[in-house]
Amino acid sequence: MAHQIEQMAYVGETPWHGLGNQLTEHQPIEVWAKQAGMDWRIESSDVSYMAKNERGQSIIMPFEEQRVLYRSDTHAPLSVVSQRYQEVQPIEILEFYRDLTEQSGFELETAGVLKGGKKLWALARTGQSTALKGKDVSHGYILLATACDGSLATTAQFTSIRVVCNNTLAIALKGANASAGVVKVPHSTKFDADKVKQQLGLSVNNWHEHMYEMKQLTQRKVSQQEAAAYFDSVFNNSTMVMIDAEDNLIQFYRQVASNAQNQANKTEPNGRAMTKAMNMFNGQGRGAELSSAKDTAYGLLCAMTEFVDHERRAMSTDHRLDSAWFGAGAGLKQRALDNALQLIA
């Protein structure tokens, strides 16, 4: 099956999807544009259609409400949009990082195009890193992505990557700083890179708040019953069973058994997925035996992010990447994070 990834570039180790052109560190934006397949423009043309006049002759008629977006290099069509649609050029995605890489110590690590140019992204390491117990290291990143097929607003997102398994997790902040973790610019609005950076709040506080939550998860021990309830709640969007020392254990086990029976009546692929995630939590996942993850809420979250990024069924590796960053997989990881944080609430 043909790859969705038209082209991409990266520095450092080969990405988990195994695709792309390797670059040496600290390359200029212009080199990234060429090697990542982003050295073209999105052009547009008004929509027209062919009709016949009263003499049976073919005539071309305009449809002024919409435009066709197409690639300047191959002239391949990308999408049909309204006249109000504000496209974001491939070079704008990379230019977003120019001052960050030249002045603020950021380092571009991957960039490229998906689906023949319909989606574009770049991922840069912020320089922030934290080691949890057991030398479990995560690095901080900023992902900027856009699409011209209506599937994604232009989105700037804080992301963490766990080194031991390359799991990616969008950083979700709570309370007053919740809006600082992600900025989405609809295509009805012109993309303003400086405004997005200001809204995003490029601050170390965002990273520290996220890693504080991760540290709390490493300290929350979970039983096998709680793990089963967690995976059921994530995969099936069911209510997670929560108990403390004073709860009635009989009631707890009855609820777990009820959830298990409900799962037995669900589709088999979901059951296999739950079993796979549980096995990864119980030692089969990368880094599962580290003290930060073994029998902890953090281990539950890591099992889910690894499952989505590396093990979830997909038509191809690059379909999995698209899903893990932008689609159903990203939603599954967000639910996994939300449910894990419930365990320390």
C-alpha positions as CSV (number, residue, x, y, z in Angstrom):
1,M,0.0,0.0,0.0
2,A,1.3,3.5,-0.9
3,H,2.5,5.6,2.0
4,Q,0.4,8.6,3.1
5,I,3.7,10.3,3.8
6,E,4.7,12.1,0.6
7,Q,8.1,13.1,2.2
8,M,9.6,14.0,5.5
9,A,12.9,14.8,7.2
10,Y,14.3,14.2,10.6
11,V,17.5,14.6,12.8
12,G,18.8,12.1,15.3
13,E,17.6,8.5,15.4
14,T,15.3,7.1,12.8
15,P,11.6,7.8,13.8
16,W,9.5,4.9,15.0
17,H,7.7,4.9,11.7
18,G,11.0,4.3,9.9
19,L,10.4,6.9,7.1
20,G,12.2,10.0,6.0
21,N,15.4,11.7,5.0
22,Q,18.0,12.0,7.8
23,L,19.6,15.4,8.4
24,T,22.5,16.6,10.5
25,E,21.6,18.9,13.4
26,H,21.1,22.7,13.1
27,Q,20.2,22.8,9.5
28,P,18.6,26.0,8.2
29,I,14.9,26.3,7.5
30,E,15.6,26.3,3.7
31,V,17.3,22.8,3.9
32,W,14.4,21.5,6.0
33,A,11.9,22.7,3.4
34,K,13.6,20.8,0.6
35,Q,14.3,17.6,2.5
36,A,10.9,17.5,4.2
37,G,9.1,17.9,0.9
38,M,7.7,21.3,1.9
39,D,9.4,23.5,-0.8
40,W,6.2,24.1,-2.8
41,R,3.2,26.4,-2.5
42,I,-0.6,25.9,-2.2
43,E,-2.1,27.6,-5.2
44,S,-5.8,28.1,-6.0
45,S,-8.1,28.4,-8.9
46,D,-11.8,29.2,-9.0
47,V,-14.1,26.3,-9.6
48,S,-15.6,25.9,-13.1
49,Y,-17.8,23.3,-14.7
50,M,-18.6,22.3,-18.2
51,A,-22.1,22.6,-19.7
52,K,-23.6,22.6,-23.2
53,N,-25.3,25.5,-24.8
54,E,-28.5,25.4,-27.0
55,R,-26.4,24.4,-30.0
56,G,-24.8,21.5,-28.1
57,Q,-21.5,23.2,-27.8
58,S,-19.4,22.7,-24.7
59,I,-19.0,25.8,-22.6
60,I,-17.1,26.4,-19.3
61,M,-19.1,28.1,-16.5
62,P,-17.7,29.6,-13.3
63,F,-18.8,28.6,-9.8
64,E,-17.6,31.6,-7.9
65,E,-18.4,30.4,-4.4
66,Q,-15.5,27.9,-4.3
67,R,-11.9,27.4,-5.2
68,V,-9.7,24.4,-5.9
69,L,-6.4,24.2,-3.9
70,Y,-3.5,22.5,-5.7
71,R,0.2,22.0,-5.4
72,S,2.4,24.4,-7.3
73,D,5.0,21.7,-8.2
74,T,2.9,18.8,-9.4
75,H,-0.5,20.6,-9.9
76,A,-2.1,17.8,-8.0
77,P,-5.5,18.8,-6.4
78,L,-5.6,19.1,-2.6
79,S,-9.2,20.1,-1.8
80,V,-12.2,22.3,-2.8
81,V,-12.8,25.2,-0.3
82,S,-14.8,28.3,0.0
83,Q,-13.6,31.7,-1.1
84,R,-13.2,32.6,2.7
85,Y,-10.8,29.8,3.3
86,Q,-7.4,30.9,4.6
87,E,-4.7,28.4,3.6
88,V,-1.4,28.0,5.5
89,Q,1.6,27.5,3.2
90,P,4.1,24.7,3.9
91,I,7.0,27.2,4.4
92,E,4.9,29.0,7.1
93,I,4.9,25.8,9.2
94,L,8.7,25.8,9.1
95,E,9.1,29.6,9.5
96,F,7.1,29.4,12.7
97,Y,10.3,27.8,14.2
98,R,12.9,30.1,12.7
99,D,13.3,32.5,15.7
100,L,12.8,29.6,18.1
101,T,15.7,27.6,16.6
102,E,18.0,30.5,16.0
103,Q,17.5,32.4,19.2
104,S,15.7,30.2,21.8
105,G,17.6,26.9,21.6
106,F,14.8,24.8,20.0
107,E,15.8,22.1,17.6
108,L,13.6,20.8,14.7
109,E,13.4,17.0,14.8
110,T,10.8,16.0,12.2
111,A,8.8,17.8,9.5
112,G,6.9,16.6,6.5
113,V,3.7,16.2,4.6
114,L,0.9,13.6,4.8
115,K,-1.6,12.5,2.2
116,G,0.2,14.0,-0.7
117,G,0.3,17.5,0.9
118,K,-3.2,17.7,2.5
119,K,-1.6,17.7,6.0
120,L,1.7,19.3,7.0
121,W,3.6,19.3,10.3
122,A,6.8,20.1,12.0
123,L,8.0,19.0,15.5
124,A,10.7,20.8,17.5
125,R,12.3,19.9,20.7
126,T,12.1,22.7,23.3
127,G,15.2,21.6,25.3
128,Q,13.1,20.8,28.3
129,S,13.6,17.3,29.8
130,T,12.6,15.6,33.0
131,A,13.7,12.2,34.5
132,L,11.1,10.4,36.6
133,K,12.2,7.7,39.0
134,G,14.1,4.8,37.5
135,K,15.7,7.2,34.9
136,D,12.5,7.4,32.9
137,V,13.2,10.4,30.7
138,S,10.7,12.5,28.8
139,H,11.5,15.5,26.5
140,G,9.3,18.5,25.7
141,Y,8.3,19.3,22.1
142,I,6.0,21.7,20.2
143,L,4.1,20.3,17.3
144,L,2.7,22.6,14.6
145,A,0.3,21.1,12.1
146,T,-2.2,22.1,9.5
147,A,-4.4,20.7,6.8
148,C,-6.0,22.0,3.6
149,D,-8.7,19.3,3.3
150,G,-10.9,20.5,6.2
151,S,-9.7,17.7,8.5
152,L,-7.6,19.9,10.9
153,A,-7.4,23.5,12.1
154,T,-3.9,24.9,12.2
155,T,-2.8,23.6,15.6
156,A,0.1,24.4,17.8
157,Q,0.4,21.8,20.6
158,F,2.8,21.1,23.5
159,T,3.8,17.4,23.3
160,S,5.9,15.1,25.5
161,I,7.8,12.1,24.2
162,R,8.9,9.3,26.5
163,V,12.4,8.4,25.4
164,V,12.3,4.6,26.2
165,C,9.5,3.9,23.8
166,N,9.0,7.1,21.7
167,N,5.4,7.5,23.0
168,T,3.9,10.8,22.2
169,L,1.4,12.5,24.5
170,A,-0.3,15.9,24.0
171,I,0.2,18.0,27.2
172,A,-3.1,18.9,28.6
173,L,-3.1,21.7,31.2
174,K,-5.7,22.4,33.8
175,G,-7.2,25.4,35.4
176,A,-6.0,28.9,34.5
177,N,-3.3,27.7,32.1
178,A,-5.5,25.2,30.2
179,S,-5.5,27.4,27.1
180,A,-1.7,27.6,27.1
181,G,-1.3,23.9,26.1
182,V,-2.8,24.1,22.6
183,V,-3.8,26.9,20.2
184,K,-6.1,26.2,17.2
185,V,-6.6,28.6,14.4
186,P,-9.6,27.9,12.2
187,H,-9.1,28.3,8.4
188,S,-11.6,31.1,8.4
189,T,-8.9,33.2,10.2
190,K,-5.5,34.2,8.9
191,F,-2.6,32.4,10.6
192,D,-0.5,34.8,12.6
193,A,2.6,32.9,13.9
194,D,3.6,35.6,16.4
195,K,0.1,35.7,17.9
196,V,0.0,31.9,18.2
197,K,3.3,31.9,20.0
198,Q,2.0,34.5,22.4
199,Q,-1.2,32.5,23.0
200,L,0.7,29.3,23.4
201,G,2.7,30.7,26.2
202,L,6.2,29.3,25.5
203,S,7.0,29.0,29.1
204,V,8.8,26.4,31.2
205,N,5.8,26.5,33.6
206,N,3.7,24.5,31.1
207,W,6.3,21.7,31.0
208,H,6.8,21.7,34.8
209,E,3.0,21.4,35.5
210,H,2.7,18.5,33.1
211,M,5.7,16.6,34.6
212,Y,4.4,17.3,38.1
213,E,1.3,15.4,37.1
214,M,3.3,12.6,35.6
215,K,5.3,12.3,38.8
216,Q,2.1,12.0,40.8
217,L,1.0,9.2,38.5
218,T,4.3,7.3,39.2
219,Q,3.4,7.4,42.9
220,R,-0.1,6.1,42.5
221,K,0.0,2.3,42.8
222,V,-2.8,0.4,41.0
223,S,-4.1,-3.2,41.4
224,Q,-4.9,-5.5,38.6
225,Q,-8.6,-4.9,39.1
226,E,-8.1,-1.1,38.8
227,A,-6.0,-1.7,35.7
228,A,-8.8,-3.7,34.1
229,A,-11.3,-1.0,35.0
230,Y,-9.0,1.7,33.6
231,F,-8.6,0.0,30.2
232,D,-12.3,-0.8,30.0
233,S,-13.1,2.9,30.7
234,V,-10.6,4.1,28.0
235,F,-11.4,1.7,25.2
236,N,-15.2,1.6,25.8
237,N,-15.7,5.0,27.3
238,S,-17.4,3.4,30.3
239,T,-17.4,4.7,33.9
240,M,-14.1,3.9,35.7
241,V,-14.5,2.2,39.0
242,M,-12.9,4.2,41.8
243,I,-12.4,3.0,45.4
244,D,-10.4,4.0,48.5
245,A,-9.6,2.1,51.6
246,E,-13.0,2.6,53.1
247,D,-15.0,1.4,50.0
248,N,-16.8,-1.9,50.0
249,L,-14.5,-4.3,48.1
250,I,-17.4,-6.7,47.3
251,Q,-19.2,-3.9,45.5
252,F,-15.9,-3.0,43.7
253,Y,-15.4,-6.6,42.4
254,R,-19.0,-6.8,41.4
255,Q,-18.6,-3.7,39.3
256,V,-15.4,-5.0,37.7
257,A,-17.1,-8.3,36.9
258,S,-20.0,-6.3,35.4
259,N,-17.6,-4.3,33.2
260,A,-15.9,-7.6,32.1
261,Q,-19.3,-9.1,31.2
262,N,-20.2,-6.0,29.2
263,Q,-16.8,-6.3,27.4
264,A,-17.5,-9.9,26.6
265,N,-20.6,-8.8,24.7
266,K,-18.6,-6.2,22.7
267,T,-16.7,-6.6,19.4
268,E,-13.7,-8.9,19.4
269,P,-11.2,-6.3,18.1
270,N,-11.8,-4.2,21.1
271,G,-11.3,-7.1,23.4
272,R,-8.0,-7.9,21.7
273,A,-6.9,-4.3,22.1
274,M,-7.7,-4.3,25.8
275,T,-5.8,-7.6,26.3
276,K,-2.8,-6.2,24.4
277,A,-2.7,-3.0,26.5
278,M,-3.0,-5.0,29.7
279,N,-0.1,-7.2,28.7
280,M,2.0,-4.2,27.9
281,F,1.2,-2.8,31.3
282,N,2.2,-6.1,32.9
283,G,5.7,-6.1,31.5
284,Q,5.5,-6.5,27.7
285,G,5.6,-2.8,27.0
286,R,8.9,-0.9,26.6
287,G,9.9,0.6,29.9
288,A,7.0,-1.3,31.7
289,E,9.4,-2.7,34.3
290,L,10.9,0.7,35.2
291,S,10.0,1.7,38.8
292,S,8.1,4.7,37.4
293,A,5.7,2.5,35.4
294,K,5.5,-0.9,37.2
295,D,2.1,-1.2,38.8
296,T,1.5,2.5,38.7
297,A,-1.0,4.9,37.1
298,Y,1.8,6.2,35.0
299,G,2.4,2.7,33.7
300,L,-1.3,2.5,32.6
301,L,-0.9,5.7,30.7
302,C,2.3,4.6,29.1
303,A,0.8,1.3,28.0
304,M,-2.0,3.2,26.3
305,T,0.2,5.7,24.5
306,E,2.5,2.9,23.4
307,F,-0.4,0.9,22.2
308,V,-1.8,3.8,20.1
309,D,1.6,4.9,18.7
310,H,3.0,1.5,17.9
311,E,0.6,-1.4,18.2
312,R,-2.9,-0.2,17.3
313,R,-4.2,-1.8,14.1
314,A,-3.8,0.4,11.1
315,M,-3.6,0.1,7.3
316,S,0.0,1.2,7.4
317,T,2.6,2.7,9.7
318,D,2.0,6.2,8.4
319,H,-1.8,5.8,8.8
320,R,-1.0,5.0,12.4
321,L,1.1,8.2,12.7
322,D,-1.7,10.3,11.3
323,S,-4.2,8.8,13.7
324,A,-1.9,9.1,16.7
325,W,-1.2,12.7,16.2
326,F,-4.4,14.1,14.6
327,G,-7.2,11.5,14.5
328,A,-8.9,8.8,16.6
329,G,-5.6,7.7,18.2
330,A,-5.0,11.2,19.5
331,G,-8.5,11.1,21.0
332,L,-7.9,7.8,22.6
333,K,-4.7,9.0,24.2
334,Q,-6.5,12.1,25.5
335,R,-9.1,9.9,27.2
336,A,-6.3,7.7,28.6
337,L,-4.7,10.8,30.1
338,D,-7.9,12.2,31.5
339,N,-8.8,8.8,33.1
340,A,-5.3,8.4,34.6
341,L,-5.5,11.8,36.2
342,Q,-8.8,10.8,37.8
343,L,-6.8,8.2,39.8
344,I,-4.8,11.0,41.5
345,A,-7.7,13.5,41.8
